[in-house]
């Protein structure tokens, strides 16, 4: 069976490993990834498994937010003393077209 995010999640669910065991597995997978000489697509499952295991550790060890903390949203202006720069419509369209062309080249 190949290693991937699904197999990592299945292992976490079925085995209920300790944090130390999860960290050990992450180290083994990272060593495998670092030493990989083949096609990148063939190691992608191990990369996804490391991501899943790291996410598990993060959510498991995240402190629970206290209900007594009252967070408020600051919806004030980011630049309070000035107004944003106004651009002409044709400049906006040219800039957008250039950005779109640049992103299209990356997807090829």
C-alpha positions, 0 to 999 in steps of 0.5 A, spaced: 500 500 500 502 506 498 503 512 503 498 518 502 494 522 506 488 517 506 493 512 509 496 517 514 489 519 516 487 511 517 493 510 521 491 515 526 484 513 526 485 506 527 492 506 531 491 512 535 498 513 536 502 518 541 504 524 539 511 521 539 509 516 534 506 521 529 513 525 530 517 519 528 513 517 522 513 524 520 521 524 520 521 517 517 517 520 511 521 526 511 527 522 510 524 518 505 522 525 501 529 528 502 532 522 499 528 521 493 531 520 487 525 519 482 519 522 479 516 528 483 509 525 482 511 518 485 513 521 492 507 526 492 503 521 497 508 521 502 508 529 502 501 529 503 501 524 508 506 529 512 501 534 511 496 530 514 500 528 520 502 535 521 495 538 521 493 532 526 498 534 531 497 542 530 489 541 531 490 536 537 495 541 540 492 547 539 489 551 545 482 551 546 480 559 546 477 561 552 470 564 552 472 570 556 476 573 550 472 578 547 475 579 540 472 585 536 473 586 529 477 593 527 473 595 520 477 602 520 481 604 514 487 601 513 490 608 511 486 613 515 489 619 513 489 618 506 484 616 500 486 610 496 489 612 489 484 612 483 486 609 477 483 610 470 478 605 467 483 603 462 489 602 466 485 598 471 483 593 464 491 593 462 493 591 469 488 586 469 490 583 462 497 583 464 496 579 470 491 574 467 496 573 461 502 572 466 498 567 470 496 564 464 503 563 462 504 559 469 499 554 468 502 552 461 
